[in-house]
Amino acid sequence: MDMQILLPAAPRRRVRDFLGLVFAVSLSATVLNAQQPATPPAQTPAPAQSQPAAPAQQTSPAQQPATASQQPANPNDQQDQYTIRTNVNEVNLIFTVTDRHGRYVPNLGQSDFALLDDGRTPEKVTSFHQQINLPLRVGLVIDASTSIRTRFQFEQQSAIEFLLQMIKPASDRAFVMDFAEVPHISQDWTNNLDALESGVNKLKPAGGTALFDSIYVACRDKLLDTARGQEPVRKAIVLISDGDDNQSRVHEDEAVKMCQRADTIIYAISTNWTPSRSKGDEVLRRMTDATGGQAFWPPSAEEMANSFHDIQQSLRSQYALTYVPADFKTNGAFRPIYLYCNDRRYQVLARKGYFAPKP
């Protein structure tokens, strides 16, 4: 269909000038568009409450800062695009309950526990149930410094047995890291048991001890962005060390905070087999307590297998609690968690808090 443009009466010269101006503007716009990548029109993000969250996008506040995969692949495109995010203010808390002998306590109900988040009772609890055999994401972190040379072979043998018994290739993944002066990945994430065994056998003791650097790097580079879609996973570091550190550039509290950001617990097996406790043993206890794990002090290298068995039982037997915190703010602040069992014969092993997402 032809379209006619009606112009006011004017001299032919003015009409010709007007049409020339229109043609010049159109040509300039065409050239400009050819030189720049096409970008979609900017849209104002809708308020968080108006966007219903799909189950696959629900993550705990401790996990929400890890959003690198949601950003545009081209950094230059970030200036021309809006990323719409929905904050889901739910906390997923996975914890274990043990008796005085360290044995797992099953079949407890929601009413058996009391919980405070940032000093307040949660706004509501959305789910509570016993979790058995959650998919595991485990980092085996082994001290390979010169100080443990005499007992290193026992550590390797026990670690290999643990991985072979613990990892289920259909659902679990693990990596192997050793550390002396610096952390080193001898086997990256895999479900291949032969590859994991080979990764442990590659380790050779030498050099100083950078314990805190290794924990920090393992959480930042390997566990912070680890996810499995809709289904939760149990993330843990199994640390074999005497707890001494003489090479790290980060401090103990920085390593612990990175574990809390990555929602990762630490299980530690001490290689200090002297009758008296050392400063390193106290370091292991503080780090495991802060992250909701446990520390073990086997009396000899031959007894390490028992500690690995206890860790295996703890990782496979836990409770899962999901709740909405009261007075929640996306300010990046640390929010302490206080969870205890009403029956004081039992001990709750849970992380001591999490970092709220930043605005």
ABEGO torsion letter per residue (X at the ends): XBBBBBBBBBBAAAAAAAAAAAAAAAAAAAAAAAABBBBBBBBBBBBAAABBBBAAABBBAAAAABAAAABBABAAAAAABBBBBBBBBBBBBBBBBBBAAGBBBBGBBAAABBBBBGGBBBABBABBBBBBGBBBBBBBBBBABAAAAAAAAAAAAAAAAAAAAABBAAABBBBBBBBBABBBBABBBBABAAAAAAAAAABBBBEBBBAAAAAAAAAAAAAAABBAEABBBBBBBBBBBAGBBAABABBAAAAAAAAAAAGBBBBBBBABABABBBAAAAAAAAAAAAAGBBBBBBABAAAAAAAAAAAAAAAABBBBBBBBBBGBBBAGBBBBBBBBBABAABBBBBBAEBBBBBX
